[in-house]
Structure formats: C-alpha cells, structure tokens
Amino acid sequence: MAEQHWSIDTLARLGRAAERVSDNRFFLGHLLGLYREVSGTDEDGLAAELGCGREGLVRLALCRAPREGAHFRADLARAAAHAGAHLDRLIPVVRRAQAAEALRAAAGAGFLAAARDADERETER
C-alpha cells in the first residue's frame, strides 16, 4: 500500500476518534492504551517502539482488535501493514496489554469474591 499522509486537520479528527474508542475492546486502540498505561510509555514513545510515527499509531488505534486463535497474527499483520508498523514489535505489545487486562479482570473478580465473602460473614454474626 502506498503511504498516504493525512492533513493536520484530518489527523486531529482521527486522533480524537481514536481517543473516543480507547475504552472499546473492539478496537486495537484499547489495547494500545493499556500497554501505554502499564509500560509508562507516551504516544510518541509507543509510535517509536512500533516504528510507525504518530499517524501510524492513529491508524492502528482505529483498527479492529485481533481475534484470538488462528486469526491473531493475520489480523495484526493487516493492521501493522495499514499503519506502517513493525509486526514483530506489535505482537508483544498487544500480548502484554492482553495479559494486563486479564490480570485486572482476575484481580477484580477476586476482590469482588473477597468482598462478597466478607459480607456473608458479616450477616452470619
């Protein structure tokens, strides 16, 4: 694909769209945001890590999150090609973000179970 550069205005609008979808697990931007949070990396640092620049990071954020299983690598390969990112760098970023998300979910479930157990003990008294 020939590299297309967006105008400043278009990049700003798409950047705002990427921010809006960052909480939506359907989009790769959700995982990129989690990775930035757990790694302490800012947008410029992540763009440099992936070798894609800020425009490429916006393109990645607006891509669909990868499906698991046999489609995982192919989905990320399409997203990386679309954004001009290095696939071999994108895969560990996504995996680390997925691991962080799973740990948070497990910790949240454990916290809720512990709270529920404490409530049950309290009512038994």
Secondary structure, DSSP 8 states (H G I E B T S, - for coil): -------HHHHHHHHHHHHHGGG-TTBHHHHHHHHHHHHT--HHHHHHHHTSHHHHHHHHHTSB---SGGGHHHHHHHHHHHHT--HHHHHHHHHHHHHHHHHHHHHHHHHHHHHHHHHHHHHH-
